[in-house]
Amino acid sequence: MAFDAVHDISSLLSSERRDFLIRNNGDQVVKISSLIGKRVGLYFSAGWCPPCRLFTPKLSEFYKELLANNSKNNDFEIIFISSDRDALSFKAYFSKMPWLSIPFDDLETQKKLKILFQLRSIPYLVVIDGNGKVSSDDGVNLVKEFGVDAYPFTADRKKQLLAQKEEAKKNTQTITSVLASASRNYLVSNDGKQIPVSKLEGKLIGLYFSLPGHEHCEDFTPKLSEVYNKLKKKDENFEIVFVSLEEEDEDLFDEAFESMPWLALPFKDEKCQKLKLYFDVGEIPALVITGQDGRTLNPNAVDLIKQHGIDAYPFTPKKHDVLHGKVEASCGCDGSKNDDDKTMEETKDEKVEDSCGCDGSSKKDDDKTMEETKDGNVEVSCGCDGSSKRDDDKTMEETKDRKVEVSCGYDGSKNDGDEKMEETKDKTVEVSCGCDGSKNDDDEKMEETKDGKVEVSCCGCDESKNDDDQKMVETKEEIKEGCGCKG
C-alpha cells in the first residue's frame, strides 16, 4: 500500500526522460534530487474545479507564511500534479502557484501518482516526510482548519491540534450545544414526553453514560436513582440525562429507561456516541457533571456517589476534596492522635463528622478534637476495634499509594452494545459539488485511452460551488475525476 510503503522521491516524481520539475515561469527547472530528505506535499488539483480554485489561494498563503516564518521550513516543498484538460489551462492555473510542478505533458507520471495514492477527489494533498513515508493524506482539511499550524502534518501534530480544538469548544460549551442537534432540540422522559433542552439551562446537569444490561451499570443505577430522588425532594436545581450506549436493542433501552426517574437522549441518537468521544468516556458507568453555565465541572462523579451518596452533592472536585479531607481526619483506631494527624477544615454550610464506626464506649477525653465552624461542629472520633460497626456505617480509607478505580471490567470481548463496522467491497466514494444535474449533450465523459491520457470533466459546474464539489470514481479500467454532478 502506498500509505504504508517507503517511497523514493526521485523514482516517484521522475520518468525515463525527465529528472526535473518546473516552476511557473516555464524556463526554470529544479532537479528532483534536490528534494531528497525534504518533506514533500503532492498537490492534486485542476483549474476547472471550483473547490480547487477556492483552496489553492489558501494553500499558497500557507506555503509563503511557512517559509517566511522559519528558514528551517525550507525543507518543505509542494509539487503540483495537474488534472487540467490542456496545456493552456495548466499554464494559466499553475501561474498562480509559488511551488513546483510535474510538466503537463508527462501524463504517464501523473497517471501513476493518481493510481498509487488512490485519488478519489480533488483538491487532494498528500504529505510525504523526509524518510519517504506518508505522514498525512488529509492535508487539504488540515490547511483549511489550522493553517500554518498544521505543519509538519504528522499524526501527533494532528492529534494535538484536534485536542486543542476540543478544549476550546469545552471552554465555550453550553448545555444546549452539548445536548441539542440540528434536527432535535428536546429530550425525552420515560412517559413519552418531549422536554425542550432549554428547560435545563441554568441547572446542574449529570450526563449519565450507561449501557443497559451491563453489570456495573445495573449495580450503580439504583444508587444514582436514590440520590436523585432525595435531591428532588430537597428541590435542588439538578437534573440527570441518560446517554445510552445501546445501539441495537431498543427494547433493552426502553426497559432500562423505564426504571429511571430522569430524562434521556432518544434511543440511538447521533449525539450519544459523539458525547462519549467528546467527554472522553473510557469506562462505564460514567456521570459527567456540568455546571449552571454548561461547562464541565467533573468528568466522572460515579466513585464520589458510590462512596458518599447524597453527601457528595454537588459532585464537584471541591466537594471531593472536602469529603476526602474528612476521611483523612480519622486517627487510625487506637485512640491516640499523632502530631501528623490531619485536622478537619472549616466548612460554611454543613456539619462534618468523622468516626470509624465505634459506639463511643472506648473513647477517652482526649480521643476527639473539636473545631467550631460557623454553622456547626466538626467532630473527629476514634478508638474502636471495628466490632461495633453497624451495617450502614461507611468506611473509606485512602492511602498515598492506593487509588480506588471503578471500571466496567471489559476484558476485550465485544458485547451487543459495542460499535460495529462493516466493510463492503463495492462501496463507491462520491463527493458532489451540488450541480443541478442538467447535463448538456456536449458534456465530456472520462475515458482512459491507450496512450495513457486521462481527461477530466466538470459536467458544467458554475463558479459558485463549494468545497464538496469534486468526485472521482476509479475502476479497474479507468480513472474518472469530476465535480460529481448528479446528472
N, C-alpha and C positions, 0 to 999 in steps of 0.2 A: 504493500500500500504506500502511496506517495506521502501520506501524512506520518508514517512511521519510519520511512526509509531515510538514509543519509544521502543527500544529493551533492554531486559535484557541480558547482555553479558554472564552471566552464562548459561541461558537456550539456548542462541543462539549457543554456542560453545560446550556444553556438550551433553552427551547421558545418557541413563539409567544406563549404565555400566561404564561410564567414566566421571570424573570431572577434568581432567588434560589435558595439552598439552605437546608436547615433543620438545626437542632440537635435533640438528642433530647428536649428539653422540649416540643417541638411548637409553641411560641409564637415563639421567637427565629428570625429569618431573617437570612441573610447574603447580600449582593449578590455575584453571580458575578464582577462586575467587580473586586472586591477581591482576586481570586486572580491577576489578570494579573501576570506576571513572577515568580510563585512556582513552586516545584517541587510538583507535584500527584500524589498516588497515587490511582489509581482502584481501589477495592477491591470486587471482585465476590464476593458471599457470600450465604449464606442460613441462617436459624436451624434449618431441618430437616436440615441437612447436618452430620454428626458431625465431619468434618475441619475444617469452618469453625468449629464451636463450640470445637474444640481450639485453632485458630490465632488466633482473634480476641483472646483474653486476651494472647497473646504480642505481637500487633501493638499492642494498647493499651498494654502496658508499654513497647514500643519507642517509641511516639508520645510518651508522657509523659516518658520519660527523655531523648529527643532535645530536646524543647522546654525541659526543665529545665536541661540541660547548657549550652546556648548560646542566647542570645537571638537570634542571627543565624538559628538554625534555625526561627524563627517564619515564615520564608519557605517552610516546608513545610506542606502540608495534605493530608489524606486525605478522599476522597469515597466514601461507601458507595453501591454500585449493587446494589439488592436483587433476589434471586430468591425471596423469600418468597411464600407462597401466598395470604395475606390480610393485611389491614391490622393486625389484632391481633397476628399473628405477627411482622410487620415491627416494630411498636411495641415488643414485648417484646424482640426481638433488638437493635434499634437503641438501646434504653435502656442497653445495656452498652458503648456506643461513645462516646468523647470527641470524635469528629470530626463532619464534616458529612455530609449525605446528599441525594440527589435525592428529592423527595417520592414516596411509594409509588404514588400514583395517576398519576404521569407514566410510564405504561407505554411510551409511544412513544419517549421518550428512553432508557429502559432498554434497549429492544429495539435501538435504533440503535447504542448503545455496544457491546452484546454482538456484534452483527454486525460492526461496524467493527474491533473488536480480536480477532475470530475466537475467541470464547470457547469452549473445549472442556471445561474442568473448573473446579470451584471448590473451595477458595478460589483467587483469582487477583488478583494485584496488579501493575498496570501503572503505571510512574512516568514522568511527562512533565516535562521540565525547563522552566526559565523562558522558554525560547525557543519552546516548543511542540513540541519533538522528543521522541520516546520514548527515554528513556535506559536503561530496563530493562523487560522483560516477565517477569522472574524474581524479582520482589520477595518472593514468599512464601518461596522457598528461601533467599534471602539473609538475610531477617529471622530465619528459623529457625536458620540456621547461624551467623550473625555478629552478630545483634542490632543494636544501635545503630551498630556499626562498619560496617554495610553502607551507611550514608548517605555520599554522596549518590546511590548507586545508579548510578554511571557505569560504563562498560566498563573504564576504567582502575582504578577502585576495586575492581571485582570481580576483575580480573586480579591486583592487588596482594594481595588477601585470599587468593586461591587459592594464590598463590606462598608466602605466609606459612604457609598450612596444609601445603603440601607440604614446606616446610623443617622444620616442626615434626615431621612424620612421619619425615623423614630422621634427625632427631636421636634418634629412638627406634626406628629400624628394626633389625630382626634379619634374619638370613639366612632364617629361616622366614617372616617377614612379607613378605620380598621374593619368595621363590620358591614358597611353598605357596599354595593357594587353598582355598576351602570344599569343593570337590569332588576335590581332589588334594593329597596330601602326599608325593609322590615325584617323582624324576627318572628318566630312562631312560638306559641305556647302549646302545651300538650292537650289542650281542648280545641285546637284548630284555629285559634285566633291569630291574626297578624298584628304585631305590635311595631309601630314605627321606631326605627333606630334612634330617631331624635328624642324619644322618651327617655333614653339612657344618658343623655348629655348632662353633665354636672354630677354624675354619680360615680361612686367607687365600683369598678366592674371586675369580676373574676371570669376569665375565659377558661372554661373547663374542657381541656383536651382529653378525650376518653375514647376507648374502643369497647363497645358493648360486647359482653361475653368474656372480656379479658379478666383474669383472676385478680390482679392488683386493682383494676378499676372497679370491679364488683365489690371488693372489700372497702374501698375508700368512699364510694358514692354515698352509702348510708351515713357515714361520719360527716361528710360535707352537707348532706341534707339536714342533719341535726343542727349543725352550726348555722346554716342558712335560715332555718325556721326560727331559731332563737333570736337571730338578728332582726328578722322581720317583726317578731313580737315586740322588740325594743324600738321598732320604727327607724332602724338605721338606714342611711342613704346608700344602700348596697344592692347590687344585682349580679346574678351569675348567668352566663350564656354558655350553653352546651355546644362545643365544637366537636362533632362526631367524626372519627376517623374511619368509620364503617362506610364502605363504598359499594357493597354488593347486595347485602341483605336488608331491605327496607323494613321487613317485619322485625328483624333484630333491633334495628334503630328505634322503631315505634315502641317495642316492648321495654327497652331501656329508658326511653324518654318519658314513658307513661308514669314511671316512679319518681321522676324528677320534678320538683316544685318550681323550677326556674324556666327561662326562655332558651331557645336554641336557634342555631342556623338551620335552614331546611336540609333535609337529607340529601347528601351528595352535592351540596352547594359548592361552587367553584372556589369559594373563599376558604373552605375547610383545609385543604392541602396547602394553599398559599399561606395561610396564617401559621400553619405548622412550620413551614420553612422560614417565614418572616420572624417568628419568635424563637427560632432555633430549638424547637421542642425535640429533645433527644430521648426522653423517657416518658412513659405514661404510667399512671395519670399525671397530668400537669395542670396547674392552676396559675395562669398569668394574671397578675393584678395591675390594672390601670387606674390612674387617679382621676380626680374630677375634671382635670384638664385633658384627659385622654392619653397622657404619657405613661409609659411603663414604670411601675413602682417596684415590682417584684417579679422576676422571671419564672418563679415557681414557688408557691406557698404551700404545697402539699405536705412537706415534712413539718412545717410550722403548725399546721392544723392538726396533723396526727399527734403531735406532742402536746399541744396546748389547747386544742379545741377553740371555743369562742374567746378564750383569753388572748388568743393570737390576733384578734381583730385590732386594727385594720390591715393586718397581714403585711406590714411594711418592714424593710430592713431595720428601721429604728426600733420598731416593736420587737423584732427578733433579738436585737442587742439587749434590750431591757429584760426580756424573758431569759435569755442565756446568762445575763449578769446575775439574775435572781438565783439561778441554779448554782452558779459558781459560789454563791454566798454560803452554801451549806458547809458544815465544818468537818464532815467525814465520819460521823457516827461514834466517836469516842468521847464526845462532850468537851474536849479541850481544844479551844481555838488557838491556832498558831499565829505568829506575827504576820505571816504572809497570807492569812485568810483574807479573802476579798470582802469588802464592805458594800452593802447594798446602796445603790444610788437613789437619790430622791426623785420621786415622780410626782407630777402635779395632780393627776386625776384618778389615781387608784391606790388601793392598799395592796402591797405586795408581801406575801407571807411565804417563807421558805421553811420546810421541815422535811425530814427524811421519813416521815410516816410513823413516828413514835406516839405513844399515848400520853406522854408528858410525865410519866411516873418517875422516870430516871433523871429528870432534869435537875440540875443544880442551879444555885442562884447565879452562878457565873456562866451558865450554859447559853444564855441568849443575849443578844445585843439589840438594843432598841434605838432607832433613829426616828425622830419626829419629822413628818412631812407636812405639807400644807393641808392635805385632806385626810390624813390617816397615819397609820403606823406601818413600819416595815419590821417584821419580826423574823429573825433567823434562829431556828432552834435545832437541836440535835440530841444525841445521847442514846438512841435506841439500838437494839440489836437486830432490828428488822422483823422480830417475831410478832409485833403488834400491828403490822401494816394491814390496812383493810384492802379489799379487792379494788376499791375505787381510788386508792391513793396513787398519785402519779409519781413515777420515778424517772429521773433523767440525769444521766451523768455525762459530762463532757470532759475529755482529756485533750492534752495538746496534740497527741499523736493519733487520735482516733476520729474518724469522720463518719457520721451517720449518713448513709446513702440509701435512697429508695429508688428502685428502678423497676422496669416492667418485667425483667427476668428473661428477656429474649435470649434464646440460645442459637439464633441464626436461622431457625426454621421459619418459613413464611406461614402466616395464618391467613384466614379469609379476608382480613382487613388490610393485608399488605397490598401495596400498589403493584399492578401488573403491567407489563409492557410486551406488546406483541409486534413482531416484525413481519412484514409481508414482502414477498419477493417482487411484486409487481407495482408497488406504490410509486406514483409519479409526483415529483415535487414541482408545484406550479406557483409562480409568482406573477400576479396580474397587475397591469398598470391602470386598470379601470376604464379601458376603452368601451365604447358603447356596442361593440360587436358588429357594426355595419361595415363589413369588408367590401371593398370595391373589386371589380373584376380584375383589375390590374395589380392587386396585392401580390407581393412576391412570396414564394414559398422556399423554405430551406431545402437544399439538396446537396449532397456531397458528390462531387464529380470525381472522375477517375484521376484527374491531376491533383486532387487534394485540396482544391479551393473550397472554402467554407463561406457561404453567403448568409448574411443575417438580415432578417426583415423586421420592420417595426409595425407593420399592419396598419399604417395610417394614424398613429397616435398624434394628438395635438401637443402643444407646448406645456400644457398645464398639469401633466401627470406628476404623480408623487413618487416617493422612494420605493413603493411596492410595484413599480411599473414593469419589471422585466420577467421574462420567462425563458427557460431553456429546457428542452426535453432531449435526452440522449438515448439513442437506441444503438443496437449493435452495428447498424449500417450508416447512421447519420448523426450529426450533432446539429441541433436546432436551437437557435437563440432568437429571442424576440421580446416584445413588450408584454406578451401574454394577453393579447386581445381575446375577448370571449367568443368572437365570431369564428 
